[in-house]
Amino acid sequence: MKLLTEVMETVSTLKLRVTLTIPLSYFDLDKMIDLSLKQPSTTPAAEKVLSTIMAGEKPPAFDWVITVAEGSPREYFVHKKVLADASPILQVLVHTHSSLPSEHLLMISHEDRFILTSTHAVDMKAVAHCSGHAIILYEEAHIQILTYLYLRQFILPPFDTFARVGRTLCALFPKEIIEKFFDYWQVAIVRDILKLDEL
């Protein structure tokens, strides 16, 4: 340390040259990740219901509403049973009309609706696979949520929405489901990276 102090007194700038040796095998992503992981199959009927909901329209027999803070549409008309089947957390919420002990979800006690306060309309694609009564979400998270609710598929959110979508998902789903989101997202990211090698 004394030597460094003496050098700094005589020279105002130091240049350091660092060399890292990384083996080529470190970049064999297709060997590190299970790229055979595939999205669950869906039915045309489920996809039709989801597209109706994503357009902000009312599907047959809807009995719950999801509302988002920003974006369009602001309200998503969903099904309570789909919500309850998707997550034990959502099951308790729709049956008790209780808010979560966080600022991410607020229940409207006199309506079949809840508000996800940090979710955007674009987020709903990922969540759409599992809904029912009224829920209020912000735009980007709603896409991720609805897709999971109704199709049980895991949609990779845009890069700049990961934190917001993650907070919403963590508020709605147990750890086991959250881990599945990350597994599928990891595969999607690695597939995109490997496509760059083909260019």
C-alpha positions in Angstrom: 0.0 0.0 0.0 2.9 2.3 0.8 4.3 1.8 -2.7 1.0 2.6 -4.3 0.7 5.8 -2.2 4.2 6.9 -3.3 3.4 6.1 -7.0 0.1 8.1 -6.8 1.9 11.1 -5.4 4.1 11.3 -8.5 1.7 10.0 -11.1 -1.9 11.2 -11.2 -3.2 8.4 -13.5 -2.6 4.7 -13.5 -3.3 2.3 -16.3 -4.1 -1.3 -15.5 -4.2 -4.0 -18.1 -6.2 -7.0 -17.1 -6.4 -10.2 -19.0 -9.1 -12.8 -18.5 -9.0 -16.3 -19.9 -12.4 -17.8 -20.4 -12.7 -21.3 -21.9 -14.8 -21.6 -25.0 -17.0 -24.2 -23.2 -18.3 -21.3 -21.0 -20.2 -20.1 -24.1 -21.8 -23.4 -24.9 -25.2 -22.2 -23.9 -27.1 -25.0 -25.6 -25.2 -27.5 -23.2 -25.9 -25.4 -20.1 -29.6 -24.9 -20.7 -32.3 -27.4 -21.4 -33.4 -26.0 -24.8 -35.9 -28.9 -25.3 -38.3 -27.1 -22.8 -41.5 -26.4 -24.8 -44.5 -24.3 -24.0 -47.6 -26.3 -23.0 -50.0 -26.9 -25.8 -53.2 -24.9 -26.0 -56.7 -25.2 -27.6 -58.2 -22.9 -30.2 -61.1 -22.2 -27.8 -58.7 -21.0 -25.0 -56.7 -18.8 -27.5 -60.0 -17.3 -28.7 -61.1 -16.4 -25.2 -57.7 -14.9 -24.5 -57.7 -12.8 -27.6 -61.1 -11.5 -26.7 -59.9 -10.6 -23.2 -56.7 -9.0 -24.5 -58.8 -6.8 -26.8 -60.7 -5.5 -23.8 -63.9 -7.2 -24.8 -66.2 -9.3 -22.6 -65.9 -13.1 -23.1 -68.9 -15.3 -22.4 -69.6 -15.9 -18.7 -66.9 -13.5 -17.4 -67.3 -12.8 -13.7 -64.3 -10.8 -12.6 -62.5 -7.7 -13.9 -58.8 -6.9 -14.0 -58.0 -3.2 -14.3 -54.6 -1.7 -15.2 -53.3 1.7 -14.2 -51.9 2.6 -17.6 -52.3 1.7 -21.2 -55.2 0.4 -23.3 -57.4 -1.5 -22.6 -57.6 -0.6 -18.9 -60.0 -3.4 -18.0 -59.8 -7.1 -18.6 -62.9 -9.2 -18.2 -61.9 -12.6 -16.9 -63.2 -15.7 -15.1 -63.0 -16.3 -11.4 -62.4 -20.0 -11.8 -59.5 -19.5 -14.1 -57.9 -17.2 -11.5 -58.5 -19.6 -8.6 -57.1 -22.5 -10.6 -54.0 -20.7 -11.5 -52.7 -19.9 -8.0 -53.6 -20.5 -4.4 -52.9 -16.8 -3.8 -55.5 -15.8 -6.4 -57.9 -18.5 -5.1 -57.9 -16.9 -1.6 -58.2 -13.4 -3.1 -61.2 -14.1 -5.2 -63.0 -16.0 -2.5 -62.3 -13.7 0.4 -62.1 -10.3 -1.4 -59.0 -9.5 0.8 -56.1 -7.4 -0.4 -52.6 -8.6 -0.3 -50.3 -7.3 2.4 -48.4 -5.2 -0.2 -49.0 -2.2 -2.3 -49.0 -4.3 -5.5 -52.6 -5.5 -5.3 -55.7 -3.7 -4.0 -59.0 -5.4 -3.8 -62.2 -3.5 -4.4 -64.4 -4.9 -1.7 -67.8 -4.1 -3.2 -66.9 -5.4 -6.7 -65.5 -8.5 -8.3 -62.4 -6.6 -9.1 -58.8 -6.0 -7.9 -56.1 -3.5 -8.9 -52.5 -4.4 -9.6 -50.9 -1.0 -8.8 -47.5 -1.5 -10.5 -48.7 -3.3 -13.7 -49.2 -1.9 -17.2 -51.6 -3.0 -19.9 -48.7 -4.5 -21.9 -47.8 -6.8 -19.0 -51.2 -8.5 -19.2 -50.2 -10.8 -22.1 -48.3 -13.0 -19.7 -51.1 -13.2 -17.1 -54.0 -13.7 -19.4 -54.1 -17.4 -19.1 -55.7 -17.5 -15.6 -58.4 -14.9 -15.0 -62.0 -14.3 -13.9 -63.3 -11.3 -11.8 -62.1 -7.7 -12.0 -58.4 -7.1 -11.6 -56.6 -3.9 -12.2 -53.1 -4.2 -13.6 -50.6 -1.9 -15.4 -50.0 -2.4 -19.1 -46.9 -4.6 -19.7 -47.5 -7.0 -16.8 -51.0 -7.7 -17.9 -49.9 -9.5 -21.1 -47.6 -11.8 -19.2 -50.2 -12.6 -16.5 -53.2 -13.2 -18.8 -51.2 -15.6 -21.0 -50.2 -17.7 -18.1 -53.7 -17.6 -16.6 -55.5 -18.8 -19.7 -52.9 -20.8 -21.6 -50.4 -21.7 -18.9 -47.7 -20.4 -21.2 -44.8 -18.3 -20.1 -44.2 -15.2 -22.3 -40.9 -13.4 -22.2 -41.6 -9.7 -21.3 -39.8 -6.8 -23.0 -36.4 -6.2 -21.5 -37.3 -2.9 -19.9 -40.3 -4.4 -18.1 -38.7 -7.4 -16.3 -38.6 -5.8 -12.8 -42.2 -4.6 -13.0 -43.5 -7.8 -14.4 -41.5 -9.8 -11.8 -43.0 -7.8 -8.9 -46.5 -8.4 -10.2 -45.9 -12.1 -10.7 -44.4 -12.5 -7.2 -47.5 -10.9 -5.8 -49.8 -13.3 -7.6 -48.1 -16.6 -7.7 -46.2 -19.0 -5.4 -42.5 -19.7 -5.7 -42.9 -22.9 -7.7 -44.8 -21.0 -10.5 -42.3 -18.1 -10.4 -39.5 -20.6 -10.9 -41.2 -21.9 -14.0 -41.5 -18.4 -15.5 -37.7 -18.0 -15.1 -37.0 -21.4 -16.6 -39.0 -20.5 -19.7 -37.7 -17.0 -19.9 -34.1 -18.3 -19.7 -34.7 -20.7 -22.6 -36.3 -17.9 -24.7 -33.3 -15.6 -24.0 -30.7 -18.3 -24.9 -32.6 -19.2 -28.1 -32.5 -15.5 -29.1 -28.7 -15.4 -28.4 -28.1 -18.6 -30.4 -30.0 -17.1 -33.4 -27.3 -14.3 -33.4 -24.7 -17.0 -34.1 -26.6 -18.0 -37.3 -26.3 -14.4 -38.7 
